[in-house]
Amino acid sequence: MTKLDDILQLYSTAKISEQPELTPESVSFMCEKGYLNLTKAELTARELELLQVILGKPVKHYDPWQAFLCGRGKRPVIKGKVRFILGKVEFKNSEFSLTTWKKALQEMFTTEILACFQLKDDEFVLVEQGSATSYESADFLGIAQSLDAELNTKTKFFIGDLWPAEFDLAQLFAEEQAIFKKTADKNTTVMTAAKGALDYFTHQSRKQSYLLKSYQELFFKEPQLKKIIQALYQAQGNTTLAAKKLYLHRNSLQYKLNRFAAESGLDVKQMDDLIFCYLLTL
């Protein structure tokens, strides 16, 4: 028997439904089967606190998109393409709230925002109707900087892809959300699914591979070498750009790469070798 079953047996007014009961007399929680609705009069203050520990915060409003994407509601009517934009925001000034921040963000869009809801106190999701005027992922760096300057926040965006309506959007959202969670702690203001995918999809295999661990131990005794490989990968193998990023003279960088090639047998001027070495740095 699950905790949810225990709650349903314990409270006579408890019931599961597809939508929350948002009345002054009721309290609703999201659960794996939909929404758990209870009558407030049946709960003590202590019991309400315990339910929040088990189930999370009560639902304050119903968003059909949130319900659908979290597996608790019907699929909304969808036309064309949609994109999921996930984000994390840190507030440095108690004067502002996520509500203020979300309003400021939505005002920056010229495309239709189908939904905007919170995952946690500091995490949110935008569901955007895709169009020819949708922002490029690179544009979100400027958006984050504008919001942070205006509201004294620290914002991170995860930009999903534009998906046709006929795809399994709930499954796509679940995987993009998982990549977001894996990459949210990185020191990157804007992350895309493509950028985070290599790390996410190879994580478990890398953890279990003695071969990769051995390569890491063999190659990366010099701490700077990791940064060099990552910079070179981000520069798509261009040593001049990588040297600028690392504040190294190009000849110094080339010397280090030549020495690495002699010791490892891997030539990072070859894309296959570079990708393999980059994988070792993750």
ChimeraX attribute file (.defattr): number of C-alpha atoms within 10 A of each C-alpha:
attribute: neighborCount
match mode: 1-to-1
recipient: residues
	/A:1	5
	/A:2	7
	/A:3	10
	/A:4	16
	/A:5	9
	/A:6	10
	/A:7	15
	/A:8	17
	/A:9	12
	/A:10	10
	/A:11	13
	/A:12	11
	/A:13	14
	/A:14	16
	/A:15	15
	/A:16	19
	/A:17	15
	/A:18	14
	/A:19	20
	/A:20	24
	/A:21	21
	/A:22	15
	/A:23	10
	/A:24	8
	/A:25	10
	/A:26	15
	/A:27	22
	/A:28	26
	/A:29	22
	/A:30	22
	/A:31	16
	/A:32	12
	/A:33	13
	/A:34	18
	/A:35	23
	/A:36	25
	/A:37	23
	/A:38	23
	/A:39	18
	/A:40	15
	/A:41	10
	/A:42	13
	/A:43	14
	/A:44	10
	/A:45	8
	/A:46	9
	/A:47	11
	/A:48	16
	/A:49	14
	/A:50	12
	/A:51	15
	/A:52	13
	/A:53	10
	/A:54	13
	/A:55	17
	/A:56	14
	/A:57	16
	/A:58	18
	/A:59	17
	/A:60	13
	/A:61	12
	/A:62	13
	/A:63	15
	/A:64	17
	/A:65	21
	/A:66	20
	/A:67	21
	/A:68	15
	/A:69	18
	/A:70	17
	/A:71	17
	/A:72	20
	/A:73	19
	/A:74	12
	/A:75	15
	/A:76	12
	/A:77	6
	/A:78	12
	/A:79	11
	/A:80	12
	/A:81	16
	/A:82	22
	/A:83	22
	/A:84	24
	/A:85	22
	/A:86	26
	/A:87	23
	/A:88	22
	/A:89	20
	/A:90	16
	/A:91	17
	/A:92	12
	/A:93	10
	/A:94	7
	/A:95	9
	/A:96	13
	/A:97	16
	/A:98	16
	/A:99	11
	/A:100	11
	/A:101	18
	/A:102	17
	/A:103	11
	/A:104	15
	/A:105	15
	/A:106	14
	/A:107	10
	/A:108	11
	/A:109	14
	/A:110	11
	/A:111	16
	/A:112	14
	/A:113	16
	/A:114	15
	/A:115	15
	/A:116	19
	/A:117	18
	/A:118	17
	/A:119	12
	/A:120	11
	/A:121	12
	/A:122	14
	/A:123	17
	/A:124	18
	/A:125	21
	/A:126	22
	/A:127	19
	/A:128	20
	/A:129	20
	/A:130	21
	/A:131	15
	/A:132	6
	/A:133	9
	/A:134	16
	/A:135	13
	/A:136	8
	/A:137	16
	/A:138	12
	/A:139	11
	/A:140	18
	/A:141	16
	/A:142	12
	/A:143	16
	/A:144	20
	/A:145	16
	/A:146	17
	/A:147	19
	/A:148	18
	/A:149	11
	/A:150	11
	/A:151	17
	/A:152	17
	/A:153	20
	/A:154	16
	/A:155	23
	/A:156	24
	/A:157	25
	/A:158	27
	/A:159	23
	/A:160	23
	/A:161	18
	/A:162	16
	/A:163	17
	/A:164	15
	/A:165	13
	/A:166	10
	/A:167	10
	/A:168	11
	/A:169	18
	/A:170	17
	/A:171	13
	/A:172	16
	/A:173	19
	/A:174	14
	/A:175	15
	/A:176	24
	/A:177	20
	/A:178	13
	/A:179	24
	/A:180	25
	/A:181	14
	/A:182	15
	/A:183	20
	/A:184	19
	/A:185	10
	/A:186	10
	/A:187	9
	/A:188	13
	/A:189	18
	/A:190	21
	/A:191	25
	/A:192	20
	/A:193	18
	/A:194	13
	/A:195	13
	/A:196	17
	/A:197	17
	/A:198	15
	/A:199	18
	/A:200	18
	/A:201	11
	/A:202	12
	/A:203	14
	/A:204	10
	/A:205	10
	/A:206	16
	/A:207	10
	/A:208	10
	/A:209	10
	/A:210	11
	/A:211	10
	/A:212	17
	/A:213	13
	/A:214	11
	/A:215	13
	/A:216	16
	/A:217	11
	/A:218	12
	/A:219	16
	/A:220	14
	/A:221	10
	/A:222	9
	/A:223	9
	/A:224	11
	/A:225	16
	/A:226	19
	/A:227	16
	/A:228	21
	/A:229	22
	/A:230	21
	/A:231	21
	/A:232	25
	/A:233	20
	/A:234	14
	/A:235	16
	/A:236	15
	/A:237	19
	/A:238	13
	/A:239	21
	/A:240	17
	/A:241	16
	/A:242	24
	/A:243	20
	/A:244	14
	/A:245	15
	/A:246	16
	/A:247	10
	/A:248	14
	/A:249	13
	/A:250	16
	/A:251	12
	/A:252	11
	/A:253	20
	/A:254	15
	/A:255	11
	/A:256	15
	/A:257	20
	/A:258	16
	/A:259	12
	/A:260	17
	/A:261	14
	/A:262	11
	/A:263	11
	/A:264	12
	/A:265	11
	/A:266	17
	/A:267	16
	/A:268	21
	/A:269	15
	/A:270	10
	/A:271	13
	/A:272	12
	/A:273	14
	/A:274	20
	/A:275	18
	/A:276	13
	/A:277	22
	/A:278	22
	/A:279	19
	/A:280	20
	/A:281	14
	/A:282	13
